[in-house]
Amino acid sequence: MNTAPALDPTHTALLVMDYQPAVLAFVPEGEDRNALLGRVEGAIADVRANGGTIAYVRVGFTDTDWDAIPASNKSFAPLAQHRVMHHEDPATAIHERLAPQDGDIVVRKIRYGGMSTTDLDQQLRERGITTLVVSGVSTSGAVLSTVLDAADRDYQLYVLSDGVADPDTEVHNVLLHHVFPSRAHMIDTTELHTLLRAD
């Protein structure tokens, strides 16, 4: 039985992170990827319908961003070296099925975390957002970094267990079952639907 508290949509944002073709390429193609997109599409529609905020985070680099990445950065130096994930490349656009609408928050980041290289935290606070529902690819990258950061910033956190994915199933499961629960309520898209209507 999940004891997650009900969500007040006026203070809640759904984070949709790295749902970009270049990143989704790491999720098995076909049924898995379609099902994942379908669940997140439904979650976005649910949060919108209840008056919540949708905040998109995408990764993409300018030439200046690439040039500023030091060789010591194990994750991002290879991206800079090979000049991949340019911010204007269609592969770094938000997936068309999840396209942003007017009034949504959209930020571009240049590291894993959704807040570390963006003004996302500021934009959320300006709207009175105190609760985040986190979805994203991948569990061990964007989701992990953002959950740890947002927990330290005192957001009330929910992780959408069926709205996150990772190429490494074992790591994904360890995070969902052993790491995130100490910082966030673990819910799936069905529970999200219920919690948004639970006042």
Salt bridges, closest charged atoms under 4 A:
ASP8 OD2 - HIS11 NE2 3.88
ASP18 OD2 - LYS109 NZ 3.00
GLU41 OE1 - ARG97 NH2 2.86
ASP46 OD2 - HIS193 ND1 2.69
ASP46 OD1 - ARG197 NH2 3.56
ASP65 OD2 - ARG108 NH1 2.85
ASP67 OD1 - ARG83 NH2 2.79
ASP104 OD1 - ARG48 NH1 2.81
ASP121 OD1 - ARG125 NE 2.89
ASP121 OD2 - ARG153 NH1 3.01
ASP149 OD1 - ARG153 NE 2.74
ASP162 OD2 - ARG39 NE 3.87
